[in-house]
């Protein structure tokens, strides 16, 4: 009886050790994946920082004024007049969009013809 109990306990210990190793291995795989994602996030943050610095450089008013002066003939830019600024209710109303004609599903051709009232 004692020999069977010892064998059962050794087998359960081996099973627990194998299960613990599998869990540890899975945790290491997840940790590696997290490290990869962290590196990608750091690279994206660095890229964003570089792009923001580049945007700041490109968006300098002195640079934009110099470009506007160079391309003034092509762009035909003019200063804004005070009478060009209007309130939203002074804007023209948008044009009405025509409603689409429903297409029959049975393969017939639909015509947009007004039919006389019956």
N, C-alpha and C positions, 0 to 999 in steps of 0.2 A: 504494500500500500504506500509506504513511504517513498519507494523508488518511483512509483507512478506519479506521486505528487511532485517530487523533485523534477521529474521529466516535464510535467505540465508547467511548472513554474519557470523552468529554463526556456521552454518554448514560448511562453507568454512574454518573458523578458526579451527574447530574440525578436518577437513580433513588435513589441513596444520600441525596441531599438531601431528596427527597420522603418516603422512608422515615423519615429522622430527624425531619422535621416531624410526620409522623403519630404517631410514638412520643412526641414532645414534647407534642403535643396531647392524646393519651390520658393522659399523666402529669399534665397540668394538670387534666383532668377528674377523675381519681382524687384529686388533691390538693384540689380543690373539695369533693368528696364527703366526704373525711376531715375537712375544716374544718367541714362541716355536722354531721357526727356528733360532733365535739369540742364544738361549741356545744350540741348536744342533751345530751351527757353533763354539761357544766357546768350546764345548766339543771336536769337531774335531781338533781345533787348539791346544788344550792342548794335545790331543793324538799325533798329529804330533810332537809337541815339545818333548814329552817323547820318541817317536820313534827316533827322530834325536839325542837325548842325548844317547839313547841306541846304536844307530849306531856308534856314535863317540867313545863310550867305546869299542865296538867290533872291531872297525877299527884301534885301536892303533897299530903302527908298532911293539912295544915291545911285545905285546900280540900275534900278527901274527907271529913274529919270533919265539917265544916260542912254538906256535902250530906247526910251520913248523919243528922245531927241534924235537918235540915229535913224529910227524907222518912222519918223513923223510923216513923211510924204506917203509911205505905203499904208500906214494905219489911219491917216486922216483924223487924228485925234483933235478934239476941240474942248476948251474948258466948259464946264457945266454952267448953264444959265439958271438963275433962280426960278424962272417960269417953267423949267423942265421938271421941277419937283412937284409932284401932285399927291393928293391923298388917294387911298385905295378906291374910294367911291367915285372918284373922277376918272378912273380908267375906263376904257371902252368895254362893253359887255362882250363875252366870248360868243363866237358864232355858234348857232345851233348845229349839232351833229346829227346827220340823218340816221334814222333807225335802220338797221340792217334788215334785209328781206329774209325771212326764214326759208331754209332749204328743205324741201320734202325729203324724207328718208327712203321713199320707195323708188328713187331713180328718175322721177319726172323732172322736167325743167320748170323752175319757178319764174314767172314773169311778174314784173312790177307794173301791173296794168290796173287802173282804177275800173272797178266793175260798177255797172249801173245798179242803183238801189231797186229792189223788188217791191 
